[in-house]
Amino acid sequence: SLDRVYTSLWNSEGEALQSQAISDQPNTKNPAVGYVEEGYSVVWQTGSGNNNAAYDISWARLSENGLISNLQGVIIGGPEASQRPKVIAWPYQDADALVVWEGTIPSNVGELARRGIWAQRFLIDGTSVGEAILIDPTADLSQAPIDQAVWPRNIALAKHSSSIAIVWEGDYSGDQEVYSRIIGEGA
């Protein structure tokens, strides 16, 4: 069966004016939306079957009135097992949006899978700008024992002027803690 991501437009009285599916892909889940450059950017996680290692991040664009302007659901990808994306407007001229997600950190054979927080800048049409970067400050994993899985999750984003705050929950030392990183001027 297919899962769908829907968009709905509501008026100020709380009445639904229209609803439409923007994705018909297997294992579609965890959608997020952000207002970017006179419209909305929507990201979601897609995959095949129940194989968590096969997830990608998809992108669609909606106009200010909620109409789809990008029907393809452009796959923006990322490291293996990309999950739970978020999107926010990028405050500089070189790109339009920043997409942040949980993804696998390449590891050595025999080590447990480790995950980190990744970020990638995009233009409105879903074209990437530069490479995806690992923004997790513990990416060297020196705080985590080699036999312990590391699972960051629950990303939150906020923008102020020319900076973006990225906050997430992680288990790097056996305890759940909250981490943050500021990207932009003055960071």
MIDOSE-1310 file (N, C-alpha, C; in nm, 2 decimals, decimal comma, always signed):
residues 187
sldr	+0,08/-0,12/+0,00/+0,00/+0,00/+0,00/+0,09/+0,12/+0,00; +0,03/+0,23/-0,05/+0,10/+0,36/-0,05/+0,06/+0,45/+0,06; +0,15/+0,53/+0,11/+0,12/+0,63/+0,22/+0,12/+0,76/+0,14; +0,06/+0,86/+0,20/+0,05/+0,99/+0,13/+0,08/+1,10/+0,23
vyts	+0,14/+1,21/+0,17/+0,15/+1,33/+0,24/+0,05/+1,43/+0,18; -0,04/+1,49/+0,26/-0,14/+1,58/+0,21/-0,11/+1,72/+0,25; -0,17/+1,81/+0,18/-0,17/+1,95/+0,21/-0,31/+2,00/+0,21; -0,34/+2,09/+0,30/-0,48/+2,15/+0,31/-0,47/+2,30/+0,32
lwns	-0,56/+2,37/+0,26/-0,57/+2,51/+0,27/-0,70/+2,54/+0,35; -0,69/+2,62/+0,45/-0,80/+2,66/+0,54/-0,82/+2,81/+0,54; -0,94/+2,85/+0,56/-0,97/+2,99/+0,57/-0,96/+3,04/+0,72; -0,98/+3,16/+0,74/-0,97/+3,22/+0,88/-1,08/+3,17/+0,97
egea	-1,18/+3,11/+0,92/-1,29/+3,06/+1,00/-1,27/+2,91/+1,04; -1,16/+2,85/+0,99/-1,12/+2,72/+1,02/-1,19/+2,61/+0,92; -1,24/+2,66/+0,81/-1,30/+2,57/+0,71/-1,20/+2,53/+0,61; -1,19/+2,40/+0,58/-1,10/+2,35/+0,48/-1,15/+2,39/+0,34
lqsq	-1,06/+2,46/+0,26/-1,10/+2,50/+0,13/-1,05/+2,40/+0,02; -0,94/+2,33/+0,05/-0,90/+2,23/-0,05/-0,80/+2,14/+0,03; -0,79/+2,02/-0,03/-0,69/+1,92/+0,03/-0,64/+1,84/-0,09; -0,51/+1,81/-0,09/-0,45/+1,74/-0,20/-0,33/+1,66/-0,16
aisd	-0,31/+1,54/-0,22/-0,20/+1,46/-0,19/-0,08/+1,51/-0,26; +0,04/+1,52/-0,20/+0,16/+1,57/-0,27/+0,26/+1,45/-0,28; +0,22/+1,33/-0,23/+0,31/+1,22/-0,24/+0,24/+1,09/-0,24; +0,27/+1,00/-0,33/+0,22/+0,87/-0,34/+0,34/+0,77/-0,34
qpnt	+0,42/+0,77/-0,23/+0,53/+0,69/-0,23/+0,52/+0,59/-0,11; +0,59/+0,47/-0,12/+0,59/+0,38/-0,01/+0,65/+0,43/+0,12; +0,60/+0,39/+0,23/+0,65/+0,43/+0,36/+0,67/+0,58/+0,38; +0,58/+0,66/+0,34/+0,59/+0,81/+0,35/+0,55/+0,85/+0,49
knpa	+0,64/+0,92/+0,56/+0,60/+0,97/+0,69/+0,69/+1,09/+0,73; +0,66/+1,14/+0,85/+0,74/+1,25/+0,91/+0,75/+1,37/+0,82; +0,63/+1,43/+0,78/+0,64/+1,55/+0,70/+0,67/+1,67/+0,78; +0,73/+1,77/+0,72/+0,76/+1,90/+0,79/+0,74/+2,01/+0,68
vgyv	+0,70/+2,13/+0,72/+0,68/+2,24/+0,63/+0,75/+2,36/+0,69; +0,80/+2,45/+0,60/+0,85/+2,58/+0,63/+0,82/+2,68/+0,53; +0,80/+2,80/+0,57/+0,77/+2,91/+0,47/+0,91/+2,96/+0,42; +0,92/+2,94/+0,29/+1,05/+2,98/+0,22/+1,02/+3,06/+0,09
eegy	+1,06/+3,18/+0,09/+1,06/+3,26/-0,04/+0,92/+3,26/-0,11; +0,82/+3,32/-0,05/+0,69/+3,34/-0,10/+0,62/+3,21/-0,14; +0,63/+3,11/-0,05/+0,57/+2,98/-0,06/+0,61/+2,89/+0,05; +0,57/+2,77/+0,04/+0,61/+2,67/+0,14/+0,69/+2,56/+0,08
svvw	+0,79/+2,51/+0,16/+0,87/+2,39/+0,12/+0,83/+2,28/+0,21; +0,80/+2,17/+0,16/+0,75/+2,05/+0,24/+0,86/+1,94/+0,22; +0,90/+1,88/+0,33/+0,99/+1,77/+0,32/+0,93/+1,65/+0,40; +0,96/+1,53/+0,36/+0,91/+1,41/+0,42/+1,01/+1,30/+0,40
qtgs	+1,00/+1,19/+0,48/+1,08/+1,07/+0,47/+1,00/+0,97/+0,38; +1,07/+0,90/+0,29/+1,02/+0,80/+0,21/+1,11/+0,68/+0,21; +1,05/+0,56/+0,19/+1,14/+0,44/+0,19/+1,06/+0,33/+0,12; +1,13/+0,22/+0,11/+1,07/+0,10/+0,05/+1,06/-0,01/+0,15
gnnn	+0,94/-0,06/+0,17/+0,91/-0,16/+0,27/+0,94/-0,12/+0,41; +0,99/-0,21/+0,49/+1,02/-0,18/+0,63/+1,17/-0,17/+0,65; +1,25/-0,15/+0,55/+1,39/-0,15/+0,56/+1,43/+0,00/+0,60; +1,46/+0,02/+0,72/+1,50/+0,16/+0,77/+1,62/+0,21/+0,69
aayd	+1,70/+0,13/+0,64/+1,82/+0,17/+0,57/+1,79/+0,23/+0,44; +1,67/+0,22/+0,39/+1,64/+0,26/+0,25/+1,57/+0,40/+0,25; +1,56/+0,47/+0,36/+1,49/+0,60/+0,36/+1,56/+0,71/+0,29; +1,49/+0,79/+0,22/+1,54/+0,92/+0,16/+1,45/+1,03/+0,21
iswa	+1,49/+1,15/+0,18/+1,42/+1,27/+0,21/+1,36/+1,33/+0,07; +1,23/+1,35/+0,07/+1,17/+1,41/-0,05/+1,13/+1,55/-0,02; +1,11/+1,63/-0,13/+1,08/+1,77/-0,12/+0,97/+1,81/-0,22; +0,88/+1,89/-0,18/+0,78/+1,95/-0,28/+0,77/+2,10/-0,24
rlse	+0,72/+2,17/-0,34/+0,70/+2,32/-0,32/+0,56/+2,35/-0,34; +0,50/+2,44/-0,25/+0,37/+2,48/-0,25/+0,37/+2,64/-0,26; +0,28/+2,69/-0,34/+0,26/+2,83/-0,35/+0,20/+2,89/-0,22; +0,19/+3,02/-0,21/+0,13/+3,08/-0,09/-0,01/+3,04/-0,07
ngli	-0,08/+3,01/-0,18/-0,22/+2,97/-0,17/-0,24/+2,82/-0,16; -0,13/+2,75/-0,14/-0,14/+2,60/-0,11/-0,13/+2,51/-0,23; -0,12/+2,57/-0,35/-0,12/+2,49/-0,47/+0,02/+2,43/-0,50; +0,03/+2,31/-0,54/+0,16/+2,24/-0,57/+0,22/+2,31/-0,69
snlq	+0,35/+2,35/-0,67/+0,42/+2,40/-0,79/+0,53/+2,31/-0,83; +0,55/+2,20/-0,75/+0,65/+2,10/-0,78/+0,59/+1,96/-0,76; +0,54/+1,90/-0,86/+0,46/+1,77/-0,84/+0,55/+1,65/-0,82; +0,68/+1,66/-0,86/+0,77/+1,54/-0,86/+0,80/+1,49/-0,73
gvii	+0,80/+1,57/-0,62/+0,85/+1,52/-0,50/+1,00/+1,49/-0,51; +1,08/+1,59/-0,55/+1,22/+1,57/-0,57/+1,29/+1,50/-0,46; +1,36/+1,39/-0,49/+1,43/+1,32/-0,39/+1,56/+1,40/-0,36; +1,58/+1,44/-0,24/+1,70/+1,52/-0,21/+1,80/+1,43/-0,14
ggpe	+1,76/+1,31/-0,10/+1,86/+1,21/-0,05/+1,93/+1,25/+0,07; +2,05/+1,20/+0,09/+2,13/+1,21/+0,21/+2,20/+1,08/+0,24; +2,27/+1,07/+0,35/+2,33/+0,95/+0,39/+2,23/+0,84/+0,41; +2,27/+0,72/+0,41/+2,17/+0,60/+0,43/+2,08/+0,63/+0,55
asqr	+1,96/+0,58/+0,54/+1,87/+0,59/+0,65/+1,84/+0,73/+0,69; +1,81/+0,82/+0,60/+1,78/+0,95/+0,63/+1,63/+0,96/+0,68; +1,61/+1,02/+0,79/+1,48/+1,02/+0,86/+1,45/+1,16/+0,92; +1,32/+1,18/+0,95/+1,27/+1,29/+1,03/+1,32/+1,43/+0,99
pkvi	+1,30/+1,47/+0,86/+1,35/+1,60/+0,82/+1,28/+1,72/+0,87; +1,34/+1,83/+0,87/+1,29/+1,96/+0,90/+1,34/+2,06/+0,80; +1,26/+2,16/+0,77/+1,30/+2,26/+0,67/+1,28/+2,40/+0,73; +1,37/+2,50/+0,69/+1,35/+2,64/+0,73/+1,42/+2,72/+0,63
awpy	+1,37/+2,85/+0,62/+1,43/+2,94/+0,52/+1,58/+2,97/+0,55; +1,66/+2,97/+0,45/+1,80/+3,00/+0,47/+1,82/+3,15/+0,46; +1,89/+3,22/+0,55/+1,90/+3,37/+0,56/+2,00/+3,43/+0,47; +2,06/+3,36/+0,37/+2,16/+3,42/+0,29/+2,13/+3,40/+0,14
qdad	+2,19/+3,48/+0,05/+2,16/+3,48/-0,09/+2,20/+3,35/-0,16; +2,29/+3,27/-0,11/+2,34/+3,16/-0,19/+2,25/+3,04/-0,19; +2,14/+3,04/-0,11/+2,04/+2,93/-0,11/+1,91/+2,98/-0,06; +1,80/+2,90/-0,07/+1,67/+2,94/-0,02/+1,63/+2,87/+0,10
alvv	+1,67/+2,75/+0,12/+1,62/+2,67/+0,24/+1,73/+2,58/+0,29; +1,72/+2,55/+0,42/+1,80/+2,46/+0,49/+1,72/+2,34/+0,53; +1,76/+2,22/+0,49/+1,69/+2,09/+0,53/+1,79/+2,02/+0,63; +1,73/+1,98/+0,74/+1,81/+1,91/+0,85/+1,74/+1,78/+0,88
wegt	+1,82/+1,67/+0,89/+1,76/+1,54/+0,91/+1,86/+1,45/+0,99; +1,80/+1,34/+1,04/+1,88/+1,24/+1,11/+1,94/+1,14/+1,00; +2,06/+1,11/+1,00/+2,12/+1,02/+0,90/+2,24/+0,94/+0,96; +2,27/+0,83/+0,89/+2,38/+0,74/+0,93/+2,51/+0,81/+0,91
ipsn	+2,60/+0,79/+1,01/+2,74/+0,83/+1,00/+2,82/+0,71/+0,95; +2,90/+0,72/+0,84/+2,97/+0,61/+0,79/+3,06/+0,55/+0,91; +3,06/+0,42/+0,92/+3,14/+0,36/+1,03/+3,23/+0,25/+0,98; +3,32/+0,20/+1,07/+3,40/+0,09/+1,03/+3,33/-0,04/+1,05
vgel	+3,37/-0,14/+0,97/+3,31/-0,27/+0,98/+3,32/-0,32/+1,13; +3,21/-0,38/+1,18/+3,21/-0,43/+1,31/+3,16/-0,33/+1,42; +3,16/-0,20/+1,38/+3,10/-0,10/+1,48/+2,95/-0,10/+1,46; +2,89/-0,06/+1,57/+2,74/-0,04/+1,56/+2,71/+0,08/+1,48
arrg	+2,59/+0,08/+1,42/+2,55/+0,19/+1,34/+2,54/+0,32/+1,43; +2,59/+0,43/+1,37/+2,58/+0,55/+1,44/+2,51/+0,65/+1,36; +2,44/+0,74/+1,42/+2,36/+0,84/+1,35/+2,40/+0,98/+1,39; +2,38/+1,07/+1,30/+2,42/+1,21/+1,33/+2,31/+1,30/+1,27
iwaq	+2,33/+1,43/+1,29/+2,24/+1,53/+1,24/+2,31/+1,59/+1,12; +2,24/+1,59/+1,01/+2,29/+1,64/+0,88/+2,22/+1,76/+0,83; +2,28/+1,85/+0,76/+2,22/+1,96/+0,70/+2,26/+1,98/+0,55; +2,17/+2,04/+0,47/+2,20/+2,06/+0,33/+2,12/+2,18/+0,29
rfli	+2,18/+2,27/+0,22/+2,11/+2,39/+0,16/+2,06/+2,36/+0,03; +1,94/+2,42/+0,00/+1,87/+2,40/-0,13/+1,81/+2,53/-0,19; +1,80/+2,52/-0,32/+1,73/+2,63/-0,39/+1,58/+2,59/-0,39; +1,49/+2,68/-0,43/+1,35/+2,66/-0,42/+1,31/+2,54/-0,50
dgts	+1,37/+2,51/-0,61/+1,34/+2,40/-0,70/+1,39/+2,26/-0,65; +1,45/+2,26/-0,53/+1,50/+2,13/-0,48/+1,64/+2,10/-0,52; +1,71/+2,19/-0,59/+1,85/+2,17/-0,63/+1,94/+2,19/-0,51; +2,03/+2,10/-0,48/+2,12/+2,12/-0,37/+2,23/+2,22/-0,39
vgea	+2,27/+2,29/-0,29/+2,38/+2,39/-0,29/+2,49/+2,34/-0,20; +2,60/+2,30/-0,26/+2,71/+2,25/-0,18/+2,68/+2,10/-0,14; +2,76/+2,05/-0,04/+2,75/+1,91/+0,01/+2,67/+1,91/+0,14; +2,61/+1,79/+0,17/+2,55/+1,77/+0,30/+2,66/+1,78/+0,40
ilid	+2,63/+1,84/+0,51/+2,74/+1,84/+0,62/+2,68/+1,78/+0,75; +2,77/+1,72/+0,82/+2,74/+1,66/+0,95/+2,75/+1,77/+1,05; +2,64/+1,82/+1,11/+2,65/+1,93/+1,20/+2,66/+1,90/+1,35; +2,65/+1,77/+1,38/+2,65/+1,72/+1,51/+2,79/+1,74/+1,57
ptad	+2,81/+1,82/+1,67/+2,94/+1,85/+1,73/+3,01/+1,73/+1,79; +2,94/+1,62/+1,81/+3,00/+1,50/+1,86/+3,03/+1,40/+1,75; +3,04/+1,45/+1,63/+3,06/+1,36/+1,52/+3,18/+1,28/+1,53; +3,28/+1,32/+1,61/+3,40/+1,24/+1,63/+3,37/+1,12/+1,72
lsqa	+3,25/+1,12/+1,78/+3,20/+1,02/+1,86/+3,29/+0,98/+1,98; +3,37/+1,07/+2,02/+3,46/+1,05/+2,13/+3,39/+1,03/+2,26; +3,27/+1,08/+2,27/+3,19/+1,07/+2,39/+3,11/+0,94/+2,41; +3,11/+0,86/+2,30/+3,03/+0,74/+2,30/+3,12/+0,61/+2,29
pidq	+3,10/+0,51/+2,37/+3,17/+0,39/+2,36/+3,15/+0,33/+2,22; +3,24/+0,26/+2,17/+3,24/+0,20/+2,04/+3,13/+0,09/+2,02; +3,09/+0,03/+2,13/+2,98/-0,07/+2,13/+2,84/-0,02/+2,16; +2,83/+0,11/+2,17/+2,70/+0,18/+2,20/+2,65/+0,25/+2,08
avwp	+2,52/+0,22/+2,04/+2,46/+0,29/+1,93/+2,43/+0,43/+1,97; +2,45/+0,52/+1,88/+2,42/+0,66/+1,90/+2,30/+0,70/+1,82; +2,19/+0,76/+1,88/+2,07/+0,79/+1,81/+2,02/+0,93/+1,84; +2,07/+1,03/+1,77/+2,01/+1,16/+1,78/+1,87/+1,16/+1,72
rnia	+1,78/+1,25/+1,78/+1,64/+1,25/+1,72/+1,57/+1,38/+1,77; +1,45/+1,40/+1,73/+1,37/+1,51/+1,77/+1,43/+1,65/+1,74; +1,45/+1,67/+1,62/+1,52/+1,80/+1,57/+1,42/+1,91/+1,58; +1,46/+2,03/+1,63/+1,38/+2,15/+1,62/+1,47/+2,26/+1,56
lakh	+1,40/+2,35/+1,48/+1,47/+2,46/+1,41/+1,41/+2,59/+1,45; +1,49/+2,70/+1,45/+1,44/+2,83/+1,47/+1,53/+2,93/+1,40; +1,48/+3,03/+1,34/+1,56/+3,13/+1,27/+1,54/+3,27/+1,33; +1,65/+3,34/+1,35/+1,65/+3,48/+1,40/+1,75/+3,56/+1,31
sssi	+1,70/+3,66/+1,24/+1,79/+3,74/+1,16/+1,87/+3,66/+1,07; +2,00/+3,65/+1,09/+2,09/+3,58/+1,00/+2,15/+3,45/+1,06; +2,08/+3,40/+1,16/+2,12/+3,27/+1,23/+2,01/+3,17/+1,23; +2,05/+3,04/+1,23/+1,95/+2,94/+1,25/+2,00/+2,85/+1,37
aivw	+1,91/+2,83/+1,46/+1,94/+2,74/+1,58/+1,89/+2,60/+1,55; +1,97/+2,50/+1,57/+1,93/+2,36/+1,55/+1,95/+2,29/+1,69; +1,84/+2,23/+1,73/+1,84/+2,17/+1,86/+1,79/+2,02/+1,84; +1,85/+1,93/+1,91/+1,81/+1,79/+1,91/+1,84/+1,72/+2,04
egdy	+1,78/+1,60/+2,05/+1,80/+1,51/+2,16/+1,90/+1,40/+2,12; +1,99/+1,36/+2,21/+2,08/+1,26/+2,17/+2,13/+1,17/+2,29; +2,17/+1,05/+2,26/+2,22/+0,96/+2,36/+2,36/+0,93/+2,32; +2,46/+1,01/+2,36/+2,60/+0,99/+2,33/+2,68/+0,93/+2,44
sgdq	+2,63/+0,94/+2,56/+2,71/+0,89/+2,68/+2,63/+0,80/+2,77; +2,52/+0,75/+2,72/+2,43/+0,66/+2,80/+2,32/+0,73/+2,86; +2,32/+0,87/+2,85/+2,21/+0,95/+2,90/+2,15/+1,03/+2,79; +2,02/+1,05/+2,79/+1,96/+1,14/+2,70/+1,99/+1,29/+2,74
evys	+2,04/+1,36/+2,64/+2,07/+1,50/+2,66/+2,02/+1,58/+2,55; +2,02/+1,72/+2,56/+1,98/+1,81/+2,45/+2,10/+1,88/+2,41; +2,12/+1,89/+2,27/+2,23/+1,95/+2,21/+2,18/+2,06/+2,12; +2,27/+2,16/+2,09/+2,23/+2,26/+2,00/+2,35/+2,31/+1,92
riig	+2,32/+2,37/+1,80/+2,43/+2,43/+1,72/+2,36/+2,55/+1,65; +2,44/+2,66/+1,65/+2,39/+2,78/+1,58/+2,47/+2,79/+1,45; +2,40/+2,81/+1,34/+2,46/+2,83/+1,21/+2,43/+2,97/+1,16; +2,53/+3,04/+1,11/+2,51/+3,17/+1,06/+2,61/+3,28/+1,12
ega	+2,58/+3,40/+1,09/+2,66/+3,51/+1,14/+2,66/+3,52/+1,29; +2,78/+3,53/+1,34/+2,79/+3,54/+1,49/+2,79/+3,41/+1,56; +2,79/+3,30/+1,48/+2,78/+3,17/+1,54/+2,92/+3,12/+1,58
